[in-house]
Amino acid sequence: MKETIRRLYKPFILIFLVSLLIINWHDISFIFNYHFISGQLSNWWEVIKPAQAELTDNDYFVKEGFIEIPKIGIEAPIIFAENDSDENFQKALKKGVLLHPVSALPGEPGTTIILGHSAPVGWPKINYDWVFNDLNELTKEDEFYIYFNHQRYSYKVIEKFFLAPGEEIPSFDLTSSKSMVVLLSCWPPGKDQERIVVQATLVI
């Protein structure tokens, strides 16, 4: 008798579940609707996505010691020179753009001075000789980004001007209490007639 009951147990449970499903199909059929499921998954993703984006954008960045200028398609490492000798400058500039040793660090009050080479049209893209070729295309309100200490600092262009060779950046720029960046290169590309200066301020 017990063996017979044991054999009928599983079919009974199966019939019961199928019957329950059929009787309540109207109320639970949405579970098997892939449109409903995909919609719910989409809603769930929209809820958690802002939290993930906030963590990625504001808390920690793997990218370190780097500059991005989207408008002119520049991504380059920021190199720290051992000292301010011309030999060390030229050596550093072959590896990326140079953070001038007497300037403020990115994100700090003061002015961060970043130097980069420019090269004649058609010059091969090696050793970052060309990195600031298109600096003149930057205009007011354009933004670029500096990655430093695993943070991303956003800067907005406020001014662009030219200096004669040997002419210093105006002192009021260097003593600013704001966090600012100056991008500096020879101009025109491949020549040493002037210096192009793009000044930007930290976006808060």
matplotlib code that plots the C-alpha trace (Angstrom):
import matplotlib.pyplot as plt

x = [0.0, 2.7, 4.6, 1.5, 1.0, 4.7, 4.2, 1.1, 2.6, 4.7, 2.0, -0.5, 1.8, 2.4, -1.4, -2.1, 0.5, -0.7, -4.3, -3.3, -1.5, -4.5, -7.0, -4.9, -3.5, -5.2, -3.5, 0.0, 0.4, 2.4, 5.3, 5.8, 5.6, 9.1, 8.1, 7.1, 10.3, 12.5, 10.7, 11.2, 14.8, 15.2, 13.5, 15.8, 18.9, 17.8, 17.5, 21.0, 22.8, 23.0, 24.5, 27.1, 27.8, 28.2, 30.8, 32.7, 32.7, 33.3, 35.0, 37.9, 39.6, 42.1, 43.4, 46.2, 48.5, 46.6, 45.0, 42.0, 41.0, 37.9, 37.5, 40.9, 41.1, 44.0, 44.8, 48.3, 50.2, 51.3, 55.0, 56.8, 60.3, 63.1, 64.2, 63.7, 66.7, 66.1, 67.5, 65.0, 62.2, 63.0, 63.3, 59.9, 58.2, 59.0, 56.8, 53.7, 52.9, 55.0, 53.7, 56.0, 57.8, 57.1, 53.4, 50.5, 49.3, 46.0, 43.0, 45.0, 44.7, 47.0, 47.9, 49.0, 51.2, 51.3, 53.7, 53.3, 55.1, 53.6, 55.0, 54.7, 51.8, 52.5, 54.9, 54.8, 52.9, 55.8, 57.2, 54.3, 55.9, 52.5, 50.4, 49.4, 49.2, 45.5, 45.5, 44.3, 41.0, 40.0, 37.6, 35.8, 33.6, 35.4, 36.2, 39.0, 39.9, 43.0, 43.3, 45.4, 45.5, 42.7, 40.4, 39.1, 39.3, 37.2, 38.5, 36.7, 38.6, 38.2, 40.8, 43.3, 46.2, 49.7, 53.1, 56.4, 59.3, 60.7, 57.7, 56.3, 52.8, 51.1, 51.8, 48.1, 47.5, 50.1, 49.0, 45.3, 43.6, 41.5, 42.5, 43.5, 45.4, 47.5, 48.2, 51.3, 53.1, 55.1, 53.1, 52.6, 53.2, 56.7, 58.0, 59.1, 57.5, 55.1, 53.7, 50.1, 48.4, 45.1, 43.9, 41.1, 39.5, 38.4, 34.7, 33.0]
y = [0.0, 2.4, 1.6, 2.4, 5.8, 6.6, 5.9, 8.1, 11.0, 12.5, 12.3, 13.8, 16.8, 17.3, 17.2, 19.6, 22.1, 22.0, 22.4, 25.4, 26.9, 26.5, 27.8, 30.9, 31.5, 34.8, 36.2, 34.8, 34.6, 37.9, 36.0, 34.2, 37.4, 38.2, 41.8, 42.2, 40.6, 42.7, 45.8, 45.0, 44.3, 47.6, 49.5, 47.7, 48.7, 52.3, 52.4, 51.0, 52.7, 56.2, 54.8, 53.0, 56.0, 58.2, 55.8, 55.6, 59.4, 60.8, 58.4, 56.5, 56.3, 53.7, 56.1, 58.1, 61.0, 61.6, 64.4, 64.0, 66.8, 65.4, 68.2, 67.6, 63.9, 64.1, 61.4, 61.6, 60.8, 63.6, 63.4, 64.8, 66.2, 65.5, 69.1, 72.2, 71.7, 71.8, 68.3, 66.9, 68.8, 67.4, 63.9, 64.1, 65.6, 62.5, 60.5, 62.7, 66.2, 67.8, 69.1, 72.1, 71.5, 74.9, 74.8, 73.7, 70.1, 69.4, 70.3, 72.5, 76.3, 78.0, 77.3, 74.0, 74.5, 71.7, 71.8, 69.9, 69.7, 70.7, 69.5, 70.4, 69.0, 65.4, 64.8, 61.1, 60.6, 59.4, 60.5, 62.9, 65.5, 66.4, 66.3, 70.0, 70.5, 71.4, 73.5, 76.5, 74.8, 75.1, 77.9, 79.2, 76.7, 73.7, 71.2, 68.8, 66.4, 65.7, 62.4, 62.8, 61.0, 58.7, 61.7, 63.3, 67.1, 68.9, 72.2, 74.7, 76.9, 80.6, 82.3, 81.7, 84.0, 84.1, 85.1, 86.0, 83.5, 84.1, 86.2, 85.0, 84.1, 87.1, 87.0, 87.4, 84.0, 82.3, 83.8, 82.9, 81.4, 79.3, 76.0, 76.7, 75.0, 76.6, 74.5, 75.8, 75.0, 76.5, 78.1, 77.7, 73.9, 73.1, 76.6, 78.8, 82.2, 82.4, 80.4, 79.5, 79.6, 78.0, 79.0, 77.0, 76.9, 74.0, 73.2, 72.9]
z = [0.0, 1.0, -2.3, -4.3, -2.5, -3.1, -6.9, -7.1, -5.1, -7.9, -10.6, -8.2, -7.4, -11.1, -11.9, -9.1, -10.3, -13.9, -12.7, -10.6, -13.5, -15.9, -13.4, -12.6, -16.1, -16.6, -13.5, -13.9, -17.7, -17.7, -16.1, -19.4, -21.5, -22.6, -23.3, -19.7, -18.4, -20.7, -19.5, -15.9, -16.4, -18.2, -15.4, -12.9, -14.9, -15.1, -11.3, -10.6, -13.6, -12.1, -8.9, -10.9, -13.0, -9.9, -8.5, -11.8, -12.5, -9.1, -6.8, -8.4, -11.8, -12.9, -15.4, -13.8, -14.9, -18.2, -20.2, -22.6, -25.0, -26.8, -29.3, -30.9, -30.2, -27.8, -25.1, -23.7, -20.5, -18.3, -17.6, -14.5, -15.3, -12.8, -13.0, -15.1, -17.4, -21.1, -21.5, -19.1, -20.7, -24.1, -22.8, -21.0, -24.0, -26.1, -23.7, -23.6, -22.3, -19.6, -16.2, -15.5, -12.2, -10.8, -11.4, -9.2, -9.2, -11.0, -8.9, -6.5, -6.2, -8.6, -12.2, -13.7, -16.7, -19.2, -22.2, -25.4, -28.8, -32.1, -35.4, -39.1, -41.2, -42.2, -39.4, -38.3, -35.0, -32.9, -29.6, -29.1, -31.3, -32.7, -29.5, -29.4, -33.2, -33.1, -29.9, -31.9, -32.5, -28.9, -28.1, -25.0, -23.2, -24.6, -21.9, -21.3, -18.5, -16.4, -14.4, -11.3, -8.0, -9.4, -9.7, -12.9, -13.0, -15.7, -17.1, -19.3, -21.7, -20.8, -23.0, -25.8, -26.7, -28.1, -26.6, -28.2, -27.6, -24.2, -23.1, -19.7, -18.9, -17.2, -13.5, -12.5, -14.1, -12.0, -8.7, -9.1, -6.1, -8.4, -9.9, -13.5, -16.3, -19.1, -22.2, -23.9, -27.2, -30.0, -32.8, -35.7, -35.6, -36.5, -36.1, -33.2, -34.0, -31.1, -28.1, -28.1, -24.7, -23.8, -20.4, -18.6, -15.2, -13.1, -13.5, -10.0]

ax = plt.figure().add_subplot(projection="3d")
ax.plot(x, y, z, "-o")
ax.set_aspect("equal")
plt.show()
